[in-house]
Amino acid sequence: MILSTNVRIEHDLIGDLPVPIEAYYGVHTPRAVENFPISGQRLSDAPDLIAALAAIKEAAAQANMDLGLLDPRQGEAIVQASQEIRSGALHDQFVVDLIQAVPALPPT
């Protein structure tokens, strides 16, 4: 198999898989894309949802730093990344199916 130089090889329990060199994600994301093409829409098609998920991640990091449960250096990195994502950066990195990306709500 000849691979492009624009990929890196990632490994998991299933085996090796090429991942785009510029991707921030690892091997599990392309596996999910391949195995769960549910709706035909990617999470990146829903920028407001991405921003909402980033806001939740930012709030969780801040709360855990306030409680002393998250190292401030890691927490600040999460907060900064979340703010960048909320401003529209890196939305192309959210490639899983939209349905897979939305957490299930508990039964009512």
C-alpha positions in Angstrom: 0.0 0.0 0.0 1.4 3.4 -1.0 0.5 6.2 1.3 0.6 9.9 0.7 3.1 12.0 2.6 0.2 14.1 3.7 -0.8 11.5 6.3 0.6 10.0 9.5 0.0 6.4 10.6 -2.0 6.1 13.9 -2.4 2.8 15.7 -5.2 1.3 17.9 -6.3 -2.2 18.8 -7.7 -2.8 15.4 -4.5 -1.8 13.6 -2.9 1.0 11.6 -4.8 3.7 9.9 -3.7 6.8 7.9 -4.8 10.1 9.4 -4.4 13.5 7.7 -1.1 15.1 8.9 -2.9 18.3 9.7 -5.6 16.6 11.8 -5.9 17.4 15.5 -7.7 14.1 16.1 -6.3 10.6 16.3 -7.2 7.2 14.9 -10.5 6.8 16.6 -12.1 9.7 14.7 -11.6 8.3 11.1 -12.7 4.9 12.5 -15.9 6.6 13.7 -16.4 8.3 10.3 -15.9 5.0 8.5 -18.1 2.9 10.8 -21.0 5.3 11.7 -22.2 7.2 8.6 -25.6 7.8 10.1 -27.0 11.0 8.7 -24.5 12.0 6.1 -23.9 15.3 7.9 -20.8 16.1 9.8 -20.7 17.9 13.1 -18.8 20.7 11.2 -22.1 21.3 9.4 -23.5 22.6 12.7 -21.2 25.5 13.8 -23.6 26.6 16.5 -23.6 23.1 18.1 -19.8 23.1 18.0 -19.7 26.5 19.7 -22.2 25.2 22.4 -20.1 22.1 23.0 -17.0 24.3 23.4 -18.8 26.6 25.8 -19.7 23.5 28.0 -16.1 22.3 27.8 -14.8 25.8 28.8 -17.3 26.0 31.7 -16.3 22.6 32.9 -12.6 23.4 32.8 -13.2 26.6 34.7 -15.3 24.9 37.4 -12.8 22.2 37.8 -9.9 24.7 38.2 -12.0 26.6 40.7 -12.5 23.4 42.7 -8.8 22.6 42.5 -9.4 19.5 40.5 -7.7 20.6 37.3 -4.2 21.8 37.0 -4.4 25.5 36.1 -1.9 25.1 33.2 -4.1 22.4 31.6 -7.3 24.2 32.5 -6.1 27.5 30.8 -5.1 25.5 27.7 -8.7 24.0 27.6 -10.2 27.5 28.1 -8.1 29.0 25.4 -8.8 26.2 22.9 -12.6 26.4 23.7 -12.6 30.2 23.1 -10.8 29.7 19.8 -13.3 27.1 18.7 -16.2 29.3 19.8 -14.8 32.0 17.6 -14.9 29.7 14.6 -11.5 28.1 14.6 -10.9 24.5 13.9 -14.5 23.7 13.0 -13.1 21.6 10.1 -11.7 19.2 12.6 -15.2 18.1 13.7 -15.7 15.4 11.1 -17.8 12.7 12.9 -21.4 12.3 11.9 -23.7 14.9 13.4 -25.9 12.2 15.1 -22.9 10.5 16.6 -21.7 13.8 18.1 -24.8 14.7 19.9 -25.0 13.1 23.4 -28.0 11.1 24.2 -30.4 12.5 26.7 -31.5 10.4 29.6 -35.0 9.0 29.4 -37.7 11.2 30.8 
